[in-house]
Structure formats: structure tokens, C-alpha cells
């Protein structure tokens, strides 16, 4: 029986040290009916040549060379060029288990879901250990959206694009694409895919290796671009109000308000235009508190008092928070 074609899209930019490792991990999949789309996003190093060399060695590899459009633009180019019935994304410095595609494809086949997802592990170049087992669960509708507001690592697992297998129709028939010219593109897109998919199957096994030199999540230098995270969540809240996810609005507004405070304290003296950014964040927090008053009222009193204290005096808020942490 012929298996369906699955397209694996790999955005490529300044990863010459890691690219071959990534591509090999995809080509060594136990599932063989693949097209691997390498999108050279105007990379200034040896990546374009490495992409072409990979295509010469394996006919399943296709290469797109384009001017730099960022991660979203590279993913979108891959989506538009893909012929597969299913799509997957792999970041070009990461690598995957040989069973990544086969396990997720079988999961979708068995459950009838339009999105299959696995766990990921932080890796530093070593072999990927498939932690976990074959247990899976299915999330539907509001329960699926709710996973975006769980503990940090679990929420990350759900929001990212790259540990999943999607039915291509979720992109092809809806016109959903990643927002170009912005960062936090997953935050701005995944919830829309969840809404269209209706349900997601989650395999409790780590089949994706997220590469990081320090073995954990990477905290980049803060800048004004990070406010695009807030924009993505503002859009998500508007989407929730329009599409009947009102029960999630307290958690959604809490995440926005908490982010304003977190971002405020990341605006250190080393950050360009730090004082202006701090003013903007305090202004946004007040806007969120006003616009979301009906839903923020459902949050614990301690949380609401914290927002009030921060609005009055961020310095006093920081001192009170430090004292509370010292007593723990």
C-alpha cells in the first residue's frame, strides 16, 4: 500500500555548522516517502552550497533560494511549494529521531486528528534519547486551546511549530500562514491552526531534539521587538472573543499582564530606549486591565493586588516580590 507524501520544511539561515546534521536526521527517517524542502533564506554563509549538495545526493531534497524574509517567510515559501498530504517543520539547527515522522503519521492515522504532536528534549549535539512511552491523549476544542496556558515547558510544547505533523489542508485550504516581518510567529499562528483542526493527538515521547548550547531555553537580549509577543496575544484574545473561547480569557489576560511586568524588569540599562519601553509597558498593562476588567476579576485577589501595586510603584512591587521569595 502506497504511503502518502509528507513534506518536511526546513528554514535555513546561518546554520552551516548544524545543517548537515539536521538534514541527515530527516533523510534517515523510517518513513521514506518524503520531500525535504530546504528554504535558503538568503543565508550569507555556506548554507546555500550545503543545501545544493544535499539535493544532489538525495532526490527527495528540494531547495528554494530566496532573499531574506525571516523565519516566517521561509516557512511560508516551503508551505507554498509543498506537495505533501502532510507537513512538518524542523528548525535547521535541531534534529529529530528516526521515528519522528512515522510515529506522528501513525498517530494521525489511528486517531483521525489533523495535528499530531510529540514531546521535545533540549539537546547539545548528542544522540536524541526517546524519553517517554507510546501513551497518547487527544485534546479537543477549548481544552486544546487551554494547553497554551499551562506550565511554561508544556505551553511551549504546544505553541511551537516544529514538534508536530499537520494535515496540509490546514494551511492550503485556510490560507493560514506565518506573519512575515514579525518574531513570535508561532504565538501568532498556532492557535488558529488548533481552531481549524478541532482536535490534536499528543504522543508522550520525545522525538524532537531542540538544540541549545546551554542545555535549556535561551533567553535573548531584550529589545522593542519583544513587544510583538504582546501583539500576538492581543490578536489571540480578539480571536477568542470572536470564536467562543471566553472561558480562556482570564488566563489570556493574566498572561498578557504578567508579560508586561516581566518585560519591564528585563529593560535594564543595557537595553536600547529602556525608559521609553518601560513607559510603553506600563501603559499597555493599564490598557489590558481596563479592557479585560471583566475577566481579570476572575483571577485570584493576590494576583490582582500585584497588578495594582505594580501600577502604583514598580520599585515597591519588586521589593515586595523579593521579600516573598525570601520567605519561601
C-alpha positions in Angstrom: 0.0 0.0 0.0 1.4 3.4 -1.0 2.0 5.8 1.9 1.2 9.5 1.4 3.9 12.0 0.6 5.0 14.0 3.6 6.7 17.4 3.2 9.3 18.4 5.8 10.1 22.1 5.6 13.5 23.4 6.9 14.1 27.1 7.0 17.9 27.7 6.6 19.8 30.8 7.7 23.4 31.0 9.1 23.5 27.4 10.4 26.4 26.0 8.3 27.7 24.2 11.4 24.5 22.3 12.0 22.6 22.0 8.7 24.0 18.6 7.5 23.2 17.0 10.9 19.7 18.3 10.7 19.1 17.1 7.1 20.6 13.7 7.8 18.3 13.1 10.7 15.4 13.8 8.4 16.6 11.6 5.5 17.3 8.7 7.9 13.6 8.6 8.9 12.0 5.2 9.0 9.2 6.8 7.0 10.6 7.1 3.4 8.0 8.8 1.3 9.3 12.3 2.0 10.1 15.5 0.3 12.5 17.7 2.2 12.2 21.3 1.4 15.3 23.4 2.3 14.5 27.1 2.2 17.7 29.0 1.9 16.6 32.4 3.3 19.4 34.4 1.8 21.9 32.9 4.1 25.3 34.7 3.7 27.5 31.7 4.8 28.0 28.2 3.2 24.4 27.1 3.7 23.3 27.7 0.1 26.1 25.4 -1.1 25.3 22.8 1.6 21.6 22.8 0.5 22.5 22.2 -3.1 24.9 19.4 -2.2 22.2 17.7 -0.1 19.9 17.9 -3.1 22.5 16.3 -5.4 22.9 13.4 -3.0 19.2 12.6 -2.4 16.4 13.2 -4.9 13.9 13.8 -2.1 15.6 17.1 -1.2 14.4 20.2 -2.9 16.0 23.6 -2.5 14.5 27.1 -2.6 16.9 30.0 -2.7 15.2 33.3 -1.8 16.1 36.8 -0.5 16.0 37.0 3.3 12.4 37.2 4.6 12.9 35.8 8.1 11.7 32.6 9.6 8.0 33.2 8.7 8.8 34.0 5.1 10.9 30.8 4.8 8.2 28.6 6.3 5.6 30.2 4.1 7.7 29.6 1.0 8.0 25.9 2.0 4.3 25.6 2.6 3.5 27.1 -0.9 6.0 24.8 -2.6 5.0 21.6 -0.7 3.2 18.7 -2.5 2.8 16.5 0.6 -0.5 15.5 2.1 1.1 16.3 5.5 3.6 18.9 6.5 6.2 19.1 9.3 8.7 21.8 10.2 12.2 21.2 11.5 14.5 24.1 12.5 17.8 23.8 10.8 20.0 23.6 14.0 17.7 20.9 15.5 17.5 17.2 14.8 14.9 14.5 15.1 14.5 10.9 16.0 14.5 8.4 13.1 10.9 7.6 14.1 9.7 11.2 14.2 7.6 11.2 11.0 6.4 7.6 11.2 5.2 7.8 14.8 3.3 11.0 14.2 1.8 9.8 10.9 0.6 6.6 12.6 -0.8 8.7 15.4 -2.9 10.8 12.9 -4.0 7.7 11.0 -5.1 6.0 14.2 -6.9 9.0 15.8 -8.2 10.9 12.8 -6.7 14.1 14.1 -5.4 16.8 11.8 -2.4 17.6 14.1 -0.1 15.2 15.8 2.5 16.3 18.4 5.3 14.8 20.4 7.4 16.0 23.3 10.8 17.5 22.7 14.1 17.4 24.5 16.8 20.0 24.9 20.0 18.6 23.2 23.6 19.7 22.8 24.6 17.6 19.9 24.4 14.1 21.5 22.1 11.4 20.3 18.4 12.0 21.0 17.0 9.8 23.7 13.4 8.9 23.1 12.2 9.6 26.6 8.6 8.6 27.3 6.4 5.9 26.0 3.6 5.1 23.5 0.9 6.7 25.5 -1.1 9.4 23.8 -4.0 11.7 24.6 -6.4 13.8 22.5 -7.2 17.4 23.2 -10.3 19.0 21.7 -11.7 22.5 21.2 -11.4 24.6 24.3 -9.3 22.0 26.2 -6.8 22.2 23.3 -6.5 26.0 23.5 -6.2 25.7 27.3 -2.9 23.9 26.9 -1.4 27.2 25.6 -1.7 28.5 29.2 -0.2 25.6 31.2 3.2 25.4 32.9 5.9 27.0 30.7 7.5 23.9 29.2 4.2 22.3 28.4 2.8 25.5 26.9 6.0 25.8 24.8 5.5 22.2 23.6 2.0 23.1 22.3 2.7 26.6 20.8 5.8 25.8 18.7 5.5 24.8 15.1 8.3 22.2 14.9 7.3 19.2 17.0 4.2 18.5 15.0 2.8 16.8 11.9 -0.1 18.6 10.2 -2.6 17.8 7.5 -1.5 20.1 4.7 -5.1 21.3 4.2 -4.9 23.2 7.5 -2.6 25.6 5.6 -3.6 25.0 2.0 -7.4 25.4 2.4 -7.5 28.1 5.0 -4.7 30.4 3.8 -3.1 30.4 7.3 0.5 31.5 7.0 3.1 32.8 9.5 3.2 36.6 9.8 6.2 37.9 7.9 8.3 40.7 9.4 7.5 39.6 12.9 9.0 37.5 15.6 7.0 35.2 17.9 5.4 33.9 14.8 4.3 30.7 16.5 2.4 32.6 19.1 0.5 34.4 16.3 -0.4 31.3 14.3 -0.7 28.0 16.3 -4.0 28.9 18.0 -5.6 29.5 14.5 -4.4 26.0 13.4 -5.8 24.5 16.6 -9.2 26.1 15.9 -9.2 24.7 12.3 -8.0 21.2 13.4 -10.6 20.9 16.2 -8.5 18.2 17.9 -4.8 17.3 18.4 -3.2 14.0 19.4 -0.2 14.3 21.7 2.3 11.4 21.9 4.1 11.3 25.2 7.6 10.6 23.7 10.5 12.9 22.9 11.1 12.6 19.2 12.4 16.1 18.5 15.7 17.5 19.7 15.8 21.2 20.3 19.4 22.2 20.0 20.9 24.7 22.5 24.4 25.0 23.7 23.5 25.6 27.3 21.1 22.7 27.6 18.0 24.8 28.3 15.8 27.6 27.0 17.7 30.5 25.6 17.0 34.0 27.0 17.9 36.5 24.3 18.7 40.2 24.9 15.5 42.1 25.3 14.5 44.7 22.7 11.5 46.5 21.4 10.8 43.6 19.0 9.8 41.5 22.0 6.6 43.6 22.2 5.5 41.7 19.2 4.8 38.9 21.6 2.2 41.2 23.2 0.7 42.0 19.8 0.3 38.2 19.1 -1.5 37.7 22.3 -3.7 40.7 21.8 -4.7 39.2 18.5 -5.3 35.8 20.2 -7.7 37.5 22.7 -9.7 39.1 19.9 -9.9 35.7 18.2 -11.1 34.1 21.4 -13.8 36.7 21.9 -15.0 36.2 18.3 -14.9 32.4 18.3 -16.4 31.4 21.6 -13.4 30.8 23.8 -14.5 33.2 26.5 -13.7 30.8 29.4 -10.0 31.2 28.5 -10.0 35.0 28.7 -8.9 35.2 32.4 -5.9 33.1 31.7 -5.2 35.0 28.4 -5.3 38.4 30.1 -3.2 37.2 33.0 -0.5 36.0 30.6 -0.5 39.5 28.9 -0.4 41.4 32.2 2.3 39.1 33.6 4.4 39.6 30.5 4.2 43.3 30.8 5.7 43.1 34.2 8.4 40.5 33.2 9.4 42.6 30.2 9.5 45.8 32.3 12.2 44.3 34.6 14.1 42.9 31.6 14.5 46.5 30.4 17.9 47.1 32.0 20.3 49.9 31.3 21.8 47.8 28.5 18.6 47.8 26.6 18.2 50.5 23.9 15.5 53.0 24.7 14.8 51.2 28.0 12.9 54.1 29.7 10.6 54.5 26.7 9.9 50.8 26.6 9.2 50.8 30.3 6.6 53.6 29.8 5.0 51.7 27.0 4.8 48.5 29.0 3.2 50.3 32.0 0.7 51.9 29.5 -0.1 48.6 28.0 -0.7 47.0 31.3 -3.2 49.6 32.2 -4.9 49.2 28.9 -5.2 45.4 29.4 -6.5 45.9 32.9 -9.2 48.2 31.6 -10.2 46.2 28.5 -10.1 42.9 30.4 -11.6 44.0 33.7 -14.5 41.6 33.5 -12.2 38.6 33.1 -9.3 39.8 35.3 -11.9 40.0 38.1 -11.9 36.2 38.0 -8.2 36.0 38.9 -7.0 35.4 42.5 -7.1 38.5 44.7 -3.4 38.2 45.3 -2.7 38.5 41.5 -5.0 41.5 41.1 -3.4 43.2 44.1 0.0 42.6 42.5 -1.1 44.4 39.3 -2.4 47.3 41.4 0.9 47.5 43.3 3.0 47.4 40.2 0.9 50.2 38.6 1.4 52.4 41.6 5.2 51.6 42.0 7.2 49.1 40.1 10.1 49.5 42.6 7.9 48.7 45.5 6.4 45.7 43.6 9.9 44.4 43.1 10.8 44.8 46.8 7.6 43.0 47.9 8.3 40.2 45.4 11.8 39.8 46.7 10.6 39.6 50.3 8.0 37.0 49.4 10.6 34.8 47.6 13.0 35.1 50.6 10.3 33.6 52.9 9.7 30.6 50.6 
